Amino acid sequence: MGAWQPLPDDLPPEVRHFVEQLRQLKDRTGLSLVALGARTAYSKSSWQRYLNATQPPPRQAVAALCRVAGIENEEAERFGVRWELAVRAWPKAVPVAGQPEGAAPAEGGGTGPAGERYPGEEYEDDPTLPWWDAPPKETGPSSRRLLMVAVVLVVALVLTAVIGALALG
């Protein structure tokens, strides 16, 4: 752990401080990026981008890292505040040559090469939640029908077993 590549020299101080704190927190877990990805809803490559300051992490990724590291309450709140300050100061990318100002490329949803964002775009927090934090899904009519079929089949199986046992006895 701790063999991090140097952060870019032109990073704003808020971003640098936040990423350094994230790196320390990740190192504190003792997990590899693969293991961290397995314990959170974010891949190894996403964590590489977040921890090398090439892309701001979603708030939920920071919360997931805090959870994995055993950080709670006030310290976790401090990470939330650092995240807000860093995201506001995160450098915006310059549009690709030949691309109209403010236009989004064909793929990548408003990002240029290497995940760069175009001027004027605000960072949107990623609403991704790990499956264990997602609210339970509403059961629709098809789920109820499937449940009813399962109950009828179980009742039929029990009746068949009872009738079979009586016939042999």
C-alpha positions in Angstrom: 0.0 0.0 0.0 1.1 3.6 -0.2 3.0 3.4 -3.5 0.8 6.1 -5.1 1.6 7.9 -8.3 2.2 11.6 -7.8 -0.8 13.9 -8.1 -0.7 16.5 -10.9 1.0 19.7 -9.8 -1.8 22.0 -11.0 -4.5 20.4 -8.8 -6.4 22.8 -6.6 -5.5 22.5 -2.9 -9.0 21.3 -2.0 -8.8 18.5 -4.5 -5.3 17.5 -3.5 -6.1 17.4 0.2 -9.3 15.3 -0.5 -7.5 12.8 -2.7 -4.7 12.5 -0.2 -7.2 11.8 2.6 -9.0 9.2 0.4 -5.7 7.5 -0.3 -4.9 7.3 3.4 -8.3 6.0 4.1 -7.9 3.3 1.4 -4.5 2.3 2.7 -6.0 2.1 6.2 -8.4 -0.6 5.0 -5.5 -2.8 3.9 -7.4 -3.8 0.8 -6.3 -3.9 -2.8 -8.2 -1.9 -5.4 -9.8 -5.2 -6.6 -10.9 -6.1 -3.0 -12.1 -2.5 -2.4 -14.2 -2.8 -5.6 -15.7 -6.1 -4.4 -16.7 -4.5 -1.1 -18.2 -1.4 -2.7 -20.3 -0.8 -5.8 -17.3 0.7 -7.7 -14.8 -1.1 -9.9 -11.0 -1.2 -9.6 -10.7 1.1 -12.5 -13.1 3.6 -11.0 -11.1 3.6 -7.7 -7.9 4.1 -9.8 -9.5 7.2 -11.4 -10.8 8.6 -8.0 -7.5 8.0 -6.2 -5.3 9.4 -9.0 -7.5 12.6 -9.2 -8.5 12.0 -12.8 -12.2 11.9 -11.9 -14.1 13.0 -8.9 -15.7 10.1 -7.0 -19.5 10.0 -6.4 -20.5 10.9 -2.9 -21.7 7.3 -2.5 -18.3 5.9 -3.3 -16.8 8.0 -0.5 -19.5 6.8 1.9 -18.8 3.2 0.8 -15.1 3.7 1.5 -15.8 5.2 4.9 -18.1 2.2 5.7 -15.4 -0.3 4.6 -12.8 1.5 6.7 -15.0 1.6 9.7 -15.4 5.4 9.7 -18.7 6.6 11.2 -20.5 9.7 12.4 -18.4 12.9 12.6 -15.4 11.6 10.7 -17.6 10.4 7.9 -19.3 13.8 7.9 -15.9 15.4 7.5 -15.2 13.3 4.5 -18.6 14.5 3.1 -17.6 18.1 3.6 -14.1 17.5 2.0 -15.9 15.8 -1.0 -18.2 18.9 -1.4 -15.2 21.3 -1.4 -13.2 19.1 -3.7 -16.0 18.7 -6.3 -16.5 22.4 -6.4 -12.8 23.0 -7.1 -12.3 20.0 -9.4 -10.6 21.1 -12.6 -12.9 21.3 -15.7 -11.6 19.9 -18.9 -11.2 21.8 -22.2 -13.3 20.6 -25.1 -11.8 18.4 -27.8 -10.5 20.2 -30.9 -13.2 20.4 -33.5 -15.9 19.8 -30.9 -18.4 22.7 -30.5 -18.2 24.5 -27.2 -20.4 22.8 -24.6 -21.3 19.9 -27.0 -21.2 16.4 -25.6 -19.3 13.8 -27.6 -21.1 10.8 -29.2 -20.2 8.5 -26.3 -19.3 9.2 -22.7 -22.2 11.4 -21.8 -20.5 14.8 -21.7 -17.0 13.7 -21.1 -14.0 13.9 -23.4 -10.9 11.7 -23.6 -9.8 10.3 -20.2 -13.1 11.3 -18.6 -12.6 15.0 -19.0 -15.6 17.2 -18.7 -16.5 20.2 -20.8 -16.6 23.8 -19.4 -20.0 24.9 -18.0 -20.9 21.4 -17.0 -21.6 20.8 -13.4 -20.5 17.7 -11.7 -23.5 15.4 -10.9 -23.3 13.0 -8.1 -23.7 9.4 -9.3 -26.9 8.0 -7.8 -25.5 4.4 -7.9 -26.1 2.6 -4.7 -24.7 -0.8 -3.7 -27.4 -3.6 -3.8 -27.4 -3.8 0.0 -28.3 -0.1 0.4 -30.9 -0.1 -2.4 -34.5 0.3 -1.2 -36.6 -2.8 -1.6 -38.4 -3.1 -5.0 -42.2 -2.8 -5.1 -43.9 -6.0 -5.9 -45.9 -5.6 -9.1 -48.8 -7.6 -10.5 -46.4 -10.1 -12.2 -44.6 -10.8 -8.9 -47.9 -11.4 -7.1 -49.1 -13.8 -9.9 -45.8 -15.7 -9.7 -46.2 -16.0 -5.9 -49.7 -17.2 -6.3 -48.6 -19.9 -8.8 -45.9 -21.0 -6.4 -48.4 -21.3 -3.5 -50.8 -23.3 -5.6 -48.0 -25.7 -6.7 -46.9 -26.2 -3.1 -50.5 -26.9 -2.0 -50.9 -29.4 -4.9 -47.6 -31.1 -4.0 -48.7 -31.4 -0.3 -52.1 -32.8 -1.3 -50.5 -35.3 -3.7 -48.2 -36.5 -0.9 -51.1 -36.8 1.6 -53.3 -38.7 -0.9 -50.4 -41.0 -1.8 -49.7 -41.7 1.9 -53.3 -42.6 2.5 -53.5 -44.8 -0.5 -50.5 -46.9 0.7 -51.7 -47.0 4.2 
